Amino acid sequence: MAVLLAGACCVMVACDDDDNGGGQTPPPTEPDITAVCGDYAGTMSVVEAAPAIEAVVSEAEISFTDFPIRDLVVKVLGTEEGVDEIVAAIGQVDYRVPYTAVMSEDKATVAMTLAPEALKLTLPSGGEGDGEMSDIEIEVSITAEADAVYTLESGKLLFGLAATGVKVGGVDMEAFEPFSLAFDLLQK
């Protein structure tokens, strides 16, 4: 009886009912460029400052809700004076960076060619009384410093943008000094 029971157990263990080629696990799905899509959190550095920032990456763009513009405004003005009032007057700024992506041959990284557009801000005039004052339009020219790189193993997305020029009311700011923004984001 014991021999019969042991034989039945061996037969049960040896049988595999998943019909996948002799009990082998199915091959993993190869990653593709959509591996970069998701929600991110990390930092954006402007020289020494590194405000916390969050982004959502879709298959076509990197989207920032409530983009931290305070450090940008300081760099444009060249002073901290009055910056908090200006940032409050501008309000929440959403910014999107379109991209195209290519998966590396070894399937370890996604290279993303960024195509940033100008960051447009509107500063309300705050004018009161009979005289009409128009809002002040500020346009910051943004360029990509290099391709963004997403690493599948770490879930990190690294890229750099540069503010290369500023127009206030359609007029170039002559004294503006270009600066870089470094993004170090980790997929949640």
C-alpha positions as CSV (number, residue, x, y, z in Angstrom):
1,M,0.0,0.0,0.0
2,A,2.9,2.4,0.9
3,V,4.6,1.7,-2.5
4,L,1.3,2.4,-4.3
5,L,0.8,5.7,-2.4
6,A,4.5,6.8,-3.1
7,G,4.1,6.0,-6.8
8,A,0.9,8.0,-7.0
9,C,2.6,11.0,-5.3
10,C,5.5,10.8,-7.8
11,V,3.1,10.8,-10.7
12,M,1.1,13.8,-9.4
13,V,4.3,15.8,-8.8
14,A,5.7,15.0,-12.2
15,C,2.5,16.0,-14.1
16,D,2.3,19.7,-15.1
17,D,-1.1,20.9,-16.4
18,D,0.0,24.2,-17.9
19,D,1.0,22.9,-21.3
20,N,3.8,25.3,-21.8
21,G,6.4,23.1,-23.2
22,G,7.5,20.6,-20.6
23,G,6.9,22.7,-17.4
24,Q,9.1,25.6,-18.4
25,T,8.0,29.1,-17.4
26,P,7.0,31.3,-20.3
27,P,9.6,33.7,-21.6
28,P,9.3,37.2,-20.1
29,T,7.8,39.9,-22.3
30,E,10.5,42.1,-23.8
31,P,10.4,45.7,-22.6
32,D,9.6,48.4,-25.0
33,I,9.5,52.2,-25.0
34,T,6.3,52.3,-23.0
35,A,8.3,51.1,-20.0
36,V,9.1,54.8,-19.4
37,C,5.4,55.7,-19.0
38,G,4.2,56.3,-15.4
39,D,4.2,58.8,-12.5
40,Y,7.5,60.2,-11.3
41,A,8.8,62.1,-8.3
42,G,12.3,63.6,-7.9
43,T,14.1,66.9,-8.1
44,M,14.8,69.7,-10.5
45,S,18.0,71.6,-9.9
46,V,18.6,75.2,-10.8
47,V,22.2,75.8,-9.9
48,E,22.2,75.1,-6.2
49,A,18.4,74.8,-5.6
50,A,16.6,71.5,-6.0
51,P,12.8,71.8,-5.5
52,A,10.7,68.7,-5.3
53,I,8.9,68.0,-8.5
54,E,6.4,65.4,-9.9
55,A,5.9,64.4,-13.5
56,V,3.7,62.0,-15.5
57,V,5.3,60.4,-18.5
58,S,2.9,59.3,-21.3
59,E,3.9,57.8,-24.6
60,A,4.3,61.3,-26.2
61,E,5.2,63.8,-23.5
62,I,6.5,64.5,-20.0
63,S,3.9,66.5,-18.1
64,F,4.5,68.7,-15.0
65,T,1.6,70.0,-13.0
66,D,2.4,73.0,-10.9
67,F,5.9,73.4,-12.4
68,P,8.1,75.2,-9.8
69,I,8.8,78.6,-11.4
70,R,10.1,80.4,-8.3
71,D,13.8,79.7,-9.1
72,L,13.2,80.6,-12.7
73,V,11.8,83.9,-11.7
74,V,14.7,84.6,-9.4
75,K,17.2,83.8,-12.3
76,V,15.2,86.1,-14.6
77,L,15.0,89.0,-12.2
78,G,18.5,88.5,-10.7
79,T,17.1,89.1,-7.2
80,E,14.9,87.5,-4.5
81,E,13.0,90.8,-3.9
82,G,9.3,90.6,-4.8
83,V,9.7,87.1,-6.2
84,D,7.1,85.4,-4.0
85,E,4.5,88.1,-4.9
86,I,5.2,87.5,-8.6
87,V,5.0,83.7,-8.3
88,A,1.7,84.0,-6.4
89,A,0.3,86.4,-9.1
90,I,1.2,84.1,-11.9
91,G,-0.3,81.1,-10.2
92,Q,0.0,77.4,-11.1
93,V,2.0,76.7,-14.2
94,D,1.6,73.4,-16.1
95,Y,4.3,72.5,-18.5
96,R,4.7,69.7,-21.1
97,V,7.7,68.5,-23.0
98,P,6.9,66.4,-26.1
99,Y,9.4,63.6,-27.0
100,T,10.1,60.6,-29.2
101,A,11.7,57.5,-27.8
102,V,13.9,54.6,-28.9
103,M,14.6,51.4,-26.9
104,S,18.3,50.5,-26.7
105,E,19.4,47.3,-28.4
106,D,20.1,45.6,-25.0
107,K,16.6,46.6,-23.8
108,A,18.1,48.3,-20.7
109,T,17.4,51.9,-21.5
110,V,15.0,54.2,-23.4
111,A,16.5,57.2,-25.1
112,M,14.1,60.1,-25.4
113,T,14.6,62.9,-27.8
114,L,13.0,65.9,-26.1
115,A,11.3,68.7,-28.1
116,P,10.5,71.3,-25.4
117,E,8.5,74.4,-26.3
118,A,8.7,77.8,-24.7
119,L,7.4,78.2,-21.1
120,K,4.8,80.9,-21.3
121,L,3.8,82.8,-18.1
122,T,1.2,85.5,-17.7
123,L,1.8,88.1,-14.9
124,P,-1.5,89.9,-14.2
125,S,-1.1,93.7,-14.3
126,G,-3.0,94.2,-11.1
127,G,-4.1,97.6,-12.3
128,E,-7.1,99.2,-10.6
129,G,-9.1,102.3,-11.4
130,D,-10.0,103.8,-14.8
131,G,-6.7,103.2,-16.6
132,E,-6.5,99.9,-18.4
133,M,-3.4,97.9,-17.9
134,S,-2.7,94.8,-19.8
135,D,-1.2,91.6,-18.4
136,I,2.6,91.0,-18.9
137,E,3.4,88.0,-21.1
138,I,6.7,86.3,-20.3
139,E,8.1,83.7,-22.6
140,V,11.1,81.5,-21.5
141,S,12.9,79.8,-24.4
142,I,13.6,76.2,-23.4
143,T,15.9,73.7,-25.2
144,A,17.0,70.2,-24.4
145,E,20.6,69.8,-23.5
146,A,20.7,66.1,-24.6
147,D,18.4,63.1,-24.9
148,A,16.6,62.0,-21.7
149,V,17.5,58.5,-20.5
150,Y,15.3,56.2,-18.7
151,T,17.0,53.1,-17.1
152,L,14.6,50.1,-16.8
153,E,16.5,48.5,-13.9
154,S,16.6,51.5,-11.7
155,G,13.4,53.2,-12.8
156,K,15.3,56.5,-13.1
157,L,14.6,59.2,-15.7
158,L,17.4,61.8,-16.1
159,F,17.4,64.8,-18.4
160,G,18.5,68.4,-18.7
161,L,16.8,71.4,-20.1
162,A,18.2,74.9,-20.6
163,A,16.5,78.3,-20.3
164,T,18.2,80.0,-23.2
165,G,16.3,83.3,-23.5
166,V,13.5,85.4,-22.1
167,K,11.0,87.7,-23.7
168,V,8.9,90.1,-21.6
169,G,6.0,91.6,-23.5
170,G,7.6,90.3,-26.7
171,V,10.9,92.1,-26.1
172,D,14.1,90.1,-25.6
173,M,15.8,90.6,-22.2
174,E,19.3,91.6,-23.1
175,A,20.9,91.0,-19.7
176,F,19.5,87.4,-19.4
177,E,22.1,84.7,-18.7
178,P,21.1,81.2,-19.8
179,F,21.0,78.5,-17.2
180,S,20.4,74.8,-17.0
181,L,17.7,72.7,-15.2
182,A,18.7,69.1,-14.2
183,F,15.9,66.6,-13.7
184,D,16.5,63.4,-11.6
185,L,13.2,61.5,-11.4
186,L,12.4,58.1,-10.0
187,Q,9.4,56.1,-11.3
188,K,6.9,55.5,-8.4
